[in-house]
Amino acid sequence: MKVLLLTPSMSVRMGGSITSVTVLAKLLARDHEVEVWTTDHEAKHWDPILRDICKVRAFRLMFHRFFVAPGMLQALLREMNGFDAVNVFHFWTMTGLLGGLLAQFQQGPVFIHTQGILLPVALGHHKWRKRLIQFLGGRWLMNRFPAAVACNSVELQSVRQWGFRNAMFVLPNSVIPIAAVRGLMRKQLGLSEDIRIVAYLNRFDPIKRVVDLCQAFRIVQNSRDDTVFLLAGDAATPHGLEVQAYAKGVGLRARFLGHLGPQEKWNLLADADVLCQYSAQEGHSNALTEALAAGVPVIASRGCNFEEIGKEGAGFIVDSVEEMANATTQLLEDDELRRRMSANALQLAKSYTPDATAAKYLRIFNECRSAMAPVGGPAATVHTVSRS
Protein backbone atom coordinates (compact mmCIF):
# COMPACT_ATOMS: atom_id res chain seq x y z
CA MET A 1 0.00 0.00 0.00
CA LYS A 2 1.23 3.50 -0.86
CA VAL A 3 0.26 6.10 1.75
CA LEU A 4 0.54 9.91 1.71
CA LEU A 5 0.63 12.04 4.88
CA LEU A 6 -0.11 15.70 4.12
CA THR A 7 0.83 18.11 6.91
CA PRO A 8 1.77 21.83 7.05
CA SER A 9 4.83 21.20 9.23
CA MET A 10 6.90 18.40 10.70
CA SER A 11 8.54 20.50 13.40
CA VAL A 12 8.34 18.66 16.72
CA ARG A 13 8.22 22.06 18.43
CA MET A 14 4.62 22.42 17.25
CA GLY A 15 3.55 19.90 19.85
CA GLY A 16 1.60 16.68 20.05
CA SER A 17 -0.23 16.99 16.72
CA ILE A 18 3.06 16.81 14.79
CA THR A 19 4.35 14.06 17.08
CA SER A 20 1.24 12.07 16.12
CA VAL A 21 1.97 12.52 12.40
CA THR A 22 5.60 11.45 12.92
CA VAL A 23 4.63 8.32 14.85
CA LEU A 24 1.98 7.36 12.27
CA ALA A 25 4.57 7.71 9.50
CA LYS A 26 7.02 5.53 11.41
CA LEU A 27 4.60 2.72 12.18
CA LEU A 28 3.09 2.60 8.68
CA ALA A 29 6.53 2.73 7.03
CA ARG A 30 7.42 -0.60 8.61
CA ASP A 31 5.11 -2.45 6.20
CA HIS A 32 4.05 0.04 3.53
CA GLU A 33 5.43 2.71 1.21
CA VAL A 34 4.95 6.05 2.95
CA GLU A 35 5.51 9.61 1.76
CA VAL A 36 5.24 12.74 3.88
CA TRP A 37 4.49 15.99 2.06
CA THR A 38 4.97 19.12 4.12
CA THR A 39 6.47 22.61 3.98
CA ASP A 40 10.03 23.60 4.85
CA HIS A 41 8.80 25.14 8.12
CA GLU A 42 11.44 24.68 10.86
CA ALA A 43 13.09 21.79 9.00
CA LYS A 44 15.91 21.76 11.54
CA HIS A 45 13.41 20.60 14.18
CA TRP A 46 12.14 17.55 12.32
CA ASP A 47 12.64 14.08 13.74
CA PRO A 48 15.99 13.06 12.19
CA ILE A 49 14.82 9.46 11.66
CA LEU A 50 11.96 10.53 9.40
CA ARG A 51 13.97 10.80 6.18
CA ASP A 52 15.53 7.39 6.81
CA ILE A 53 12.22 5.52 6.91
CA CYS A 54 10.11 7.27 4.28
CA LYS A 55 10.23 9.76 1.43
CA VAL A 56 9.80 13.35 2.60
CA ARG A 57 9.00 16.23 0.25
CA ALA A 58 9.31 19.74 1.65
CA PHE A 59 7.60 22.49 -0.35
CA ARG A 60 8.70 26.08 -0.04
CA LEU A 61 6.62 28.00 2.49
CA MET A 62 5.44 31.30 1.01
CA PHE A 63 3.03 32.60 3.68
CA HIS A 64 3.46 31.32 7.23
CA ARG A 65 0.03 32.23 8.62
CA PHE A 66 -1.88 29.48 6.78
CA PHE A 67 1.19 27.50 5.70
CA VAL A 68 0.71 28.41 2.04
CA ALA A 69 3.02 26.46 -0.29
CA PRO A 70 1.92 26.77 -3.94
CA GLY A 71 4.21 23.95 -5.05
CA MET A 72 2.21 21.51 -2.96
CA LEU A 73 -0.95 22.19 -5.01
CA GLN A 74 0.86 21.51 -8.26
CA ALA A 75 2.30 18.26 -6.94
CA LEU A 76 -1.10 17.08 -5.65
CA LEU A 77 -2.76 17.74 -8.98
CA ARG A 78 -0.11 15.66 -10.74
CA GLU A 79 0.44 12.83 -8.26
CA MET A 80 -2.33 12.52 -5.68
CA ASN A 81 -4.08 9.66 -7.46
CA GLY A 82 -0.91 7.58 -7.28
CA PHE A 83 -1.58 6.92 -3.59
CA ASP A 84 -3.88 4.26 -2.16
CA ALA A 85 -4.69 6.42 0.86
CA VAL A 86 -4.21 10.10 1.69
CA ASN A 87 -4.13 11.40 5.29
CA VAL A 88 -4.65 15.13 5.77
CA PHE A 89 -3.71 16.97 8.97
CA HIS A 90 -4.50 20.51 10.22
CA PHE A 91 -7.88 21.39 8.70
CA TRP A 92 -7.50 25.13 9.35
CA THR A 93 -4.41 25.44 7.12
CA MET A 94 -3.64 25.06 3.40
CA THR A 95 -3.32 21.28 3.69
CA GLY A 96 -6.90 21.05 4.94
CA LEU A 97 -8.12 23.31 2.12
CA LEU A 98 -6.30 21.37 -0.61
CA GLY A 99 -7.22 17.98 0.83
CA GLY A 100 -10.91 18.87 0.96
CA LEU A 101 -11.03 20.40 -2.51
CA LEU A 102 -9.25 17.47 -4.15
CA ALA A 103 -10.70 14.58 -2.10
CA GLN A 104 -13.59 13.95 -4.50
CA PHE A 105 -11.16 13.36 -7.38
CA GLN A 106 -9.10 10.75 -5.51
CA GLN A 107 -9.71 7.08 -6.25
CA GLY A 108 -8.70 5.91 -2.75
CA PRO A 109 -9.80 7.14 0.70
CA VAL A 110 -8.82 10.64 1.82
CA PHE A 111 -8.96 10.98 5.60
CA ILE A 112 -9.07 14.23 7.54
CA HIS A 113 -7.44 13.71 10.95
CA THR A 114 -9.19 16.15 13.29
CA GLN A 115 -6.62 15.93 16.13
CA GLY A 116 -8.80 17.73 18.67
CA ILE A 117 -9.40 20.88 16.58
CA LEU A 118 -13.20 20.60 16.89
CA LEU A 119 -13.35 19.94 20.63
CA PRO A 120 -15.29 22.69 22.47
CA VAL A 121 -12.27 24.34 24.12
CA ALA A 122 -10.36 24.41 20.81
CA LEU A 123 -13.35 25.93 19.03
CA GLY A 124 -13.46 28.59 21.75
CA HIS A 125 -10.07 29.87 20.54
CA HIS A 126 -10.82 32.51 17.85
CA LYS A 127 -14.46 31.51 18.41
CA TRP A 128 -16.23 33.92 16.07
CA ARG A 129 -13.67 33.53 13.30
CA LYS A 130 -14.19 29.75 13.32
CA ARG A 131 -17.97 30.08 13.41
CA LEU A 132 -17.80 32.38 10.40
CA ILE A 133 -15.59 29.89 8.55
CA GLN A 134 -18.00 27.09 9.46
CA PHE A 135 -21.00 28.81 7.89
CA LEU A 136 -19.13 30.36 4.94
CA GLY A 137 -17.89 27.05 3.60
CA GLY A 138 -15.92 25.28 6.32
CA ARG A 139 -18.64 22.71 6.95
CA TRP A 140 -19.00 22.13 3.19
CA LEU A 141 -15.23 21.70 2.83
CA MET A 142 -15.04 19.26 5.73
CA ASN A 143 -17.79 17.15 4.19
CA ARG A 144 -15.86 16.76 0.97
CA PHE A 145 -13.64 14.33 2.88
CA PRO A 146 -15.17 10.84 2.64
CA ALA A 147 -14.04 10.00 6.18
CA ALA A 148 -12.71 11.64 9.35
CA VAL A 149 -10.38 10.15 11.94
CA ALA A 150 -10.76 11.31 15.56
CA CYS A 151 -8.55 10.54 18.56
CA ASN A 152 -11.33 9.39 20.88
CA SER A 153 -15.10 9.06 21.22
CA VAL A 154 -15.48 12.51 22.83
CA GLU A 155 -13.88 14.15 19.82
CA LEU A 156 -15.98 12.03 17.47
CA GLN A 157 -19.15 13.48 19.01
CA SER A 158 -17.77 17.02 18.68
CA VAL A 159 -17.00 16.53 14.98
CA ARG A 160 -20.54 15.25 14.42
CA GLN A 161 -22.00 18.26 16.23
CA TRP A 162 -19.89 20.58 14.07
CA GLY A 163 -21.70 19.18 11.04
CA PHE A 164 -19.62 16.35 9.58
CA ARG A 165 -21.96 13.78 8.00
CA ASN A 166 -19.64 11.17 6.49
CA ALA A 167 -17.91 8.09 7.91
CA MET A 168 -16.04 8.57 11.17
CA PHE A 169 -13.47 6.44 12.95
CA VAL A 170 -11.46 6.57 16.18
CA LEU A 171 -7.71 6.00 15.94
CA PRO A 172 -5.86 6.73 19.21
CA ASN A 173 -2.31 7.99 19.02
CA SER A 174 0.38 5.35 19.19
CA VAL A 175 3.68 5.48 21.03
CA ILE A 176 7.10 4.11 20.11
CA PRO A 177 9.18 3.89 23.31
CA ILE A 178 12.91 4.53 23.35
CA ALA A 179 15.16 2.58 25.68
CA ALA A 180 15.94 4.92 28.57
CA VAL A 181 18.78 5.13 31.07
CA ARG A 182 17.30 5.10 34.56
CA GLY A 183 19.06 7.50 36.90
CA LEU A 184 20.69 9.58 34.16
CA MET A 185 18.26 12.51 34.42
CA ARG A 186 18.63 12.49 38.20
CA LYS A 187 22.41 12.54 37.84
CA GLN A 188 22.34 15.38 35.32
CA LEU A 189 20.13 17.45 37.61
CA GLY A 190 21.98 16.54 40.80
CA LEU A 191 18.97 14.81 42.39
CA SER A 192 19.54 11.99 44.87
CA GLU A 193 17.55 8.76 44.85
CA ASP A 194 15.47 9.80 47.87
CA ILE A 195 14.02 12.80 45.98
CA ARG A 196 10.56 12.21 44.51
CA ILE A 197 10.06 13.52 40.96
CA VAL A 198 6.72 14.83 39.71
CA ALA A 199 6.91 15.51 35.97
CA TYR A 200 5.07 17.64 33.43
CA LEU A 201 5.82 16.98 29.76
CA ASN A 202 3.92 19.16 27.31
CA ARG A 203 3.56 22.57 25.72
CA PHE A 204 3.18 25.77 27.72
CA ASP A 205 -0.12 27.06 26.36
CA PRO A 206 -3.15 28.48 28.19
CA ILE A 207 -5.20 25.38 27.24
CA LYS A 208 -2.71 23.27 29.24
CA ARG A 209 -3.42 25.29 32.44
CA VAL A 210 0.12 24.90 33.76
CA VAL A 211 -0.29 27.73 36.28
CA ASP A 212 -3.19 25.80 37.82
CA LEU A 213 -1.01 22.70 37.84
CA CYS A 214 1.71 24.61 39.69
CA GLN A 215 -0.88 25.68 42.25
CA ALA A 216 -1.48 21.99 42.91
CA PHE A 217 2.28 21.44 43.11
CA ARG A 218 2.49 24.19 45.73
CA ILE A 219 -0.06 22.35 47.89
CA VAL A 220 1.95 19.13 47.52
CA GLN A 221 5.16 20.94 48.39
CA ASN A 222 3.69 22.15 51.66
CA SER A 223 3.43 18.55 52.89
CA ARG A 224 6.31 16.92 50.98
CA ASP A 225 9.73 18.50 51.35
CA ASP A 226 11.33 15.61 49.43
CA THR A 227 9.64 16.42 46.11
CA VAL A 228 10.82 18.36 43.06
CA PHE A 229 8.71 19.33 40.07
CA LEU A 230 10.31 18.95 36.63
CA LEU A 231 8.54 20.74 33.79
CA ALA A 232 9.66 19.89 30.25
CA GLY A 233 8.65 21.94 27.21
CA ASP A 234 9.43 25.27 25.60
CA ALA A 235 8.68 27.70 28.43
CA ALA A 236 9.63 30.78 26.38
CA THR A 237 5.98 31.23 25.36
CA PRO A 238 3.81 33.91 27.03
CA HIS A 239 2.10 31.21 29.12
CA GLY A 240 5.47 29.64 29.90
CA LEU A 241 6.78 32.96 31.19
CA GLU A 242 3.65 33.35 33.31
CA VAL A 243 4.23 29.89 34.78
CA GLN A 244 7.87 30.65 35.56
CA ALA A 245 6.92 33.93 37.22
CA TYR A 246 4.33 32.16 39.39
CA ALA A 247 6.76 29.39 40.36
CA LYS A 248 9.42 31.93 41.33
CA GLY A 249 6.94 34.07 43.21
CA VAL A 250 5.71 31.26 45.48
CA GLY A 251 9.10 29.58 45.89
CA LEU A 252 8.10 26.41 44.08
CA ARG A 253 10.77 23.69 43.97
CA ALA A 254 10.47 23.51 40.20
CA ARG A 255 12.96 23.18 37.38
CA PHE A 256 12.17 24.13 33.82
CA LEU A 257 14.00 21.79 31.48
CA GLY A 258 13.07 23.36 28.16
CA HIS A 259 12.29 21.33 25.05
CA LEU A 260 13.64 17.79 25.37
CA GLY A 261 14.85 15.58 22.55
CA PRO A 262 13.41 12.04 22.23
CA GLN A 263 16.10 10.36 24.33
CA GLU A 264 16.02 13.04 27.03
CA LYS A 265 12.22 12.76 27.23
CA TRP A 266 12.33 9.02 27.87
CA ASN A 267 15.16 9.45 30.39
CA LEU A 268 12.93 11.89 32.28
CA LEU A 269 10.05 9.40 32.27
CA ALA A 270 12.38 6.65 33.49
CA ASP A 271 13.12 8.69 36.63
CA ALA A 272 9.67 10.19 37.21
CA ASP A 273 7.52 8.89 40.07
CA VAL A 274 4.35 10.57 38.78
CA LEU A 275 3.33 12.52 35.66
CA CYS A 276 0.66 15.21 35.97
CA GLN A 277 -1.39 17.00 33.32
CA TYR A 278 -4.23 19.45 33.98
CA SER A 279 -5.29 20.48 30.46
CA ALA A 280 -8.66 22.10 29.84
CA GLN A 281 -9.05 19.72 26.91
CA GLU A 282 -7.02 17.19 24.89
CA GLY A 283 -7.61 14.95 21.92
CA HIS A 284 -5.43 12.00 22.83
CA SER A 285 -2.40 13.24 24.75
CA ASN A 286 0.95 11.88 23.54
CA ALA A 287 2.53 12.81 26.87
CA LEU A 288 0.05 10.69 28.82
CA THR A 289 0.40 7.76 26.41
CA GLU A 290 4.20 7.93 26.64
CA ALA A 291 4.03 8.01 30.43
CA LEU A 292 1.88 4.86 30.41
CA ALA A 293 4.38 3.13 28.11
CA ALA A 294 7.15 4.05 30.56
CA GLY A 295 5.16 2.64 33.48
CA VAL A 296 4.67 6.04 35.13
CA PRO A 297 1.40 6.52 37.07
CA VAL A 298 -0.59 9.41 35.64
CA ILE A 299 -2.81 12.06 37.20
CA ALA A 300 -4.86 13.84 34.55
CA SER A 301 -7.74 16.27 34.45
CA ARG A 302 -11.05 15.04 33.10
CA GLY A 303 -10.58 17.44 30.20
CA CYS A 304 -7.72 15.27 28.97
CA ASN A 305 -10.40 12.82 27.76
CA PHE A 306 -8.43 9.78 28.88
CA GLU A 307 -10.90 8.05 31.18
CA GLU A 308 -9.16 4.69 30.63
CA ILE A 309 -6.42 5.85 33.01
CA GLY A 310 -8.84 5.84 35.93
CA LYS A 311 -10.86 2.83 34.79
CA GLU A 312 -7.77 0.62 34.39
CA GLY A 313 -6.13 1.78 37.62
CA ALA A 314 -3.15 3.41 35.88
CA GLY A 315 -3.63 6.67 37.76
CA PHE A 316 -6.30 9.19 38.75
CA ILE A 317 -8.73 11.42 36.86
CA VAL A 318 -9.33 14.69 38.73
CA ASP A 319 -11.66 17.68 38.48
CA SER A 320 -9.92 20.37 40.51
CA VAL A 321 -6.56 21.72 41.63
CA GLU A 322 -7.22 20.34 45.11
CA GLU A 323 -7.96 16.86 43.74
CA MET A 324 -4.78 17.02 41.66
CA ALA A 325 -2.77 17.89 44.77
CA ASN A 326 -4.40 15.21 46.91
CA ALA A 327 -3.94 12.47 44.29
CA THR A 328 -0.29 13.44 43.77
CA THR A 329 0.38 13.37 47.51
CA GLN A 330 -1.37 10.01 47.84
CA LEU A 331 0.80 8.46 45.13
CA LEU A 332 4.01 9.87 46.56
CA GLU A 333 3.21 8.53 50.04
CA ASP A 334 2.11 5.02 49.00
CA ASP A 335 4.89 2.99 47.38
CA GLU A 336 2.68 -0.06 46.90
CA LEU A 337 -0.05 1.96 45.18
CA ARG A 338 2.57 3.52 42.91
CA ARG A 339 3.95 0.08 41.96
CA ARG A 340 0.46 -1.26 41.27
CA MET A 341 -0.50 1.69 39.12
CA SER A 342 2.83 1.44 37.29
CA ALA A 343 2.03 -2.17 36.34
CA ASN A 344 -1.47 -1.16 35.24
CA ALA A 345 -0.01 1.67 33.14
CA LEU A 346 2.23 -0.76 31.26
CA GLN A 347 -0.76 -3.03 30.64
CA LEU A 348 -2.92 -0.18 29.37
CA ALA A 349 -0.10 1.01 27.07
CA LYS A 350 -0.43 -2.24 25.10
CA SER A 351 -3.56 -0.75 23.52
CA TYR A 352 -1.42 1.96 21.91
CA THR A 353 1.49 -0.05 20.52
CA PRO A 354 2.54 0.45 16.87
CA ASP A 355 1.16 -2.99 15.98
CA ALA A 356 -2.23 -2.23 17.51
CA THR A 357 -2.51 1.17 15.82
CA ALA A 358 -1.29 -0.07 12.43
CA ALA A 359 -3.81 -2.92 12.50
CA LYS A 360 -6.62 -0.52 13.34
CA TYR A 361 -5.56 1.87 10.55
CA LEU A 362 -5.67 -1.00 8.06
CA ARG A 363 -9.19 -1.93 9.21
CA ILE A 364 -10.30 1.68 8.73
CA PHE A 365 -8.67 1.85 5.28
CA ASN A 366 -10.21 -1.41 4.09
CA GLU A 367 -13.67 -0.43 5.31
CA CYS A 368 -13.50 2.92 3.52
CA ARG A 369 -12.05 1.40 0.37
CA SER A 370 -14.80 -1.22 0.25
CA ALA A 371 -17.44 1.48 0.64
CA MET A 372 -15.91 3.39 -2.30
CA ALA A 373 -15.69 0.30 -4.55
CA PRO A 374 -17.70 0.49 -7.80
CA VAL A 375 -20.75 -1.70 -8.28
CA GLY A 376 -19.74 -5.12 -9.55
CA GLY A 377 -17.22 -6.21 -6.95
CA PRO A 378 -15.57 -5.27 -3.67
CA ALA A 379 -12.15 -3.63 -3.45
CA ALA A 380 -9.27 -5.95 -2.66
CA THR A 381 -8.40 -6.03 1.03
CA VAL A 382 -4.94 -4.74 1.96
CA HIS A 383 -3.03 -6.77 4.55
CA THR A 384 0.12 -6.02 6.49
CA VAL A 385 3.09 -7.65 4.80
CA SER A 386 6.40 -7.00 6.54
CA ARG A 387 9.18 -5.69 4.32
CA SER A 388 11.87 -6.87 6.73
N, C-alpha and C positions, 0 to 999 in steps of 0.2 A: 504494500500500500504506500502511496506517495502522499504525504501530508504537508500542508502549508500552514504556518503560524504567522499571522499578520498582526504586528504590534507597533505602536508609535515609538517605542524605546525599549532597549534592553538593559538600561542602567539599573543596577541593583540598588542604587541610592533612591530610586523612586518607590521603594517599599515592597510590600507583600505581593501586590498584583504582578509585578515584573518577576519576582521570585517564582510565582506560580507558573508563569509562561516558561521560564527557564527549566523548571523541574519537569513540566509536561514535555518539553522538547527532549530532555535527557531520557525520560522513560520510554517515549515512543521511538526514539532513535535506536534503541537496543534491537528492535525487530522490524523497523520500517524505515523508509527513506523520508527524511524530514528536512524541510527548508524553513528557515526563519527569515521573513522579510520585515525590515524595520528601517528607521532613519539612523543617521550618524550621530544622534544625540548622545552625548557623554560616552562615546565608544570606549574610553579608557576605563570606565567603570562596569564593563560587561564581565560576566563570568568567563574567565579565560578558557575554560574547558569547552565552551559552546562551539567554537569554530572547529574543534577536534572531532566532534561527534555528529555534526550536521552542517549543511551548507547555509551560510549566512550572507544575505545581501543587504547592504546598508545604503539607502538612498539619501541623497543630499537634502538636508533639512533647510527649507527656505524661510518658513515663518514658524517660530517656536510655539506661539500661543495655541494653535490647533494641530501642531505637528504636520504642517503642510509640506509634502515632498512630491512635486509633480512627476518625477521619474517613476514613482511607485504606481501611479495610474497607468502610465504607458505600459509598464511591465505586466500589470494585471490584465489589461486588455489583450495583450499578446499571449500570455502564458497561463492564466488562471485555470483554464479548462484542462490543463495537463495534470492537475492534482485530483486525487480521489476524494479528498476532504480538505476543506478550508476552515481554519479556526481564527475568528476575528476577536481582538481584544480592544478595550477602551472605546466604547460606543460614542462618547462625546467628542472624539477627535477625528482626524481625516481617515484613519483606518476604519472606523465605524461607518462613516459616510460612504466610502468606496465599497466596503463589504456589502452594505445594504443595497446600494444601487446596482451592483453587479451580481448579487446572489441569484437572481432569477434566471441569469444566463449561464449558470454553472451546472454542469451535468451531475456532479456529486453534491453531497451535503455541505452547506455553509453554516457553521455554527457561530452565533454571537455569544461570547462568554461574558456574563454580566458582572461578575466579580464584585458584587456588593453595591454597584452604582445606583441601583433602584431601591435600596433599603430606605426606610423613612428618614433616618438621620442624614444619609448622604444626599437625599433629595432636598433636605432642608438647607443645604449649602448652595448659595445662589438660587434660592427657592423660586423666585418669580421668573428668572431667566430660564430655568429648566421647565417650568410650567408653560411658558410661552413657546419654547422649542417643541414641547410635547404636542401642543394644539396646532402649531404651524407646520407640522410635518414630521416631527420626531416619532410619533406613534406609528405613522404610515411607514417611515423608514425602518423602524424596528421590525415591523411585520413583514417586511420583504425577506427577512431571514427565515428559512424554513424551520429552524429550530434554535432554541436558546439553551444554554448550559448555565445553571446556577450552582452555587457552592453548597447550599443546604435548603431544607424545606421552607424555612422562614423567608429566604430570599425568593424562592420560587413563587410564593404567595404574593410577594411585593411586585414581582415582574408581571404577574397576572393582573393585579390591581391597576398597574400602570397602563395596561391595555394590550399586552401581547397575547395573541390568539392562537399561535401555532404550537407545535410540539415543544415540550419542555422536559429537561432532564436535570438530575442532580449529580454532580461530579465533584466530590470533596477534593481539596488539595492533597497532593501526595508529599512525601518527605523522603529524601535520600540522605541517611545519616553519614557522617564522616567520623572515622575512628579518632577519638579524642585522647588527650593525655591528662589523666586525672592528677590534680595537684599542681599542674603547670600554671594555671591562672592564679591560684593562691600564691604561688612562689613569685610570680611576676609582680603581684600587688603587695607582697609582704604580709600576707594574711596567714596566721597559724591555723592548725587543724581544728582548734577549739572554737574558732570564729564561725558563726552561722552566716550563710550567704543567702540573701533574698534577692532574686534577679528580676530585672525588667529588660525585655529584648524586643524593641519595636521602634516605630517612628515617634518623633515628638511633634504631635499635631493636636489641636484642640479636641478632635474626636476621640483621641486616646485618653484624655482626662488624666494626664500624668501628675498634675498638681494635686488632684484628689487622691491619687494613689500615694503620693508623698505624705499627704495628711494621715493616711492609714499607717504608713511607715513610721510617722512620728509617734503615733499611739503605741505601736509595737516597741519602739525604741525606749519608751518610758518604762517598760517592764522587762526589757531584754537588753542588757548592756553588752551582750556578747554577739550582737548582730550587726552586720554591715549591709548596706543596700547598694547593689551594683546595677547601674542603668546604662544599657548599651543602645546606641543609636546616635544619629547626627543631632546633637543638642544645640546647634548653631541657629536653629529656626527660632522665630519669635516665641513660639510656645516653649521650646527648649530653654531659651533664655529666661522665661518666666519661671520655669521649673527650677532652674539653677538658683535664681534669686530667692525663691521660696526656701529651698533646701539650705542655703547659706543663712538666711534670716532666722530660721528656727534651730539652727545647729544640727541639722540632720547628718547622721553618719552615712553619707552617701558619696559614691564615686561615679563620675560620669566618664564612661570608657570610650565614647565616640562611636563611629561606625566600625563594626568588626568584620573582618574577612571571614570566609567560611570556616577555616580551621579555628580561628580565635573564638568564633561563636560557639562551636561545639566544645571547645575547651572550657568556656564559661559554663555551659550546661552541665558538663561533667563534674564541676565543683559546686554547682548550686544546690541548696537544700530545698528551695521552693522557688517557683516562678509565679509572678503576679501580673495580672493585666486587668485594667478597669475601664476598658473602652466603652463609649456610649453605644457603639454598634460595630459589628464585624461581619464579614461574609463568612470566611472560614480561615481563621488566623493561622498563618504559617508558624508564628512564634509558639503558639500553644501546641500545634501538632509536633513541632520539633522537640519541645520540652517532653511531650509524652514519649517520643521515640528515644529520648535520652534517659527515660525513667525518672523524670523530675515531677513530683507532685505539683499540681497547678491550682491556683485560686483565680477564678475569672468572674467578671461581672456577667449578669444575665444577658446584657447587650452583646456579649461576644458570640451569642447564638451557638454555644457548644455544650448543650445540655448533657451530652454523653459523658462528659467529665464527671459530673455529679452522679449520674445514673450508674456508671461503671466503677465508682469508688476510686477514681484517679485523682480526686481533688475536691474542691468545693466551688459551688456557684453562689455568688453573693449579690445582694441588692443595695448595699450601702457601704460607705467608708468604714463605719463601725464594724460591720460584718466582715469586711476585708481584713481589718486589723485583728479581730477576734480569731478568724480562721487561720491567719498567718501565725499568730501566737500559739494557737493550739497545735499546729503542725511542728513548730520549732520545739515545743516542750515535750512532745510525745514521739520518741524514736520509733516505737513499734508501729504507730499509725503512719509515720512517714515511710517506713519500709513497706508496709502493706499497700499504701497508695502508689508507691514507686513500682511495685510489681503489677498493679492494676493498670498503671499508665503504659507500661511496656506491652501489656496484653491488648489494650485499646489501640495502641499505635499500629497493630497488625492490620487494622482496617484501612490504613492509609499508606501501605507499602507501595512501591512502584508496580509490583505485579498485580495487586488488587486494583489500582487505579487504571493501569493499562487494559486490564480485562474489562473493566466497566466501560472505558472509552470505546473499546471495540464493540461491545454490546449496543451502545448508543449509536455508533456509526452504522452497524448492520441494520438496526431497526429503521433508521432514517433512510438508508439507501434502499431498503426493501419498499418503504412507503413511496419512494420516488420512482420505482421501477415502472416501465411502461406496461400497458396491458399486454398479456401474452406470455408472461413468465417473470418470476422473481429475480432480483439481482443476486449475483453470486455472493455468498458469505465470505468475508475476509477473516482469516484466522491468524493468530500469532505464530510466526515461524522464525525462530531464532537465527540470526545471521552469524552467530559465533561458531 
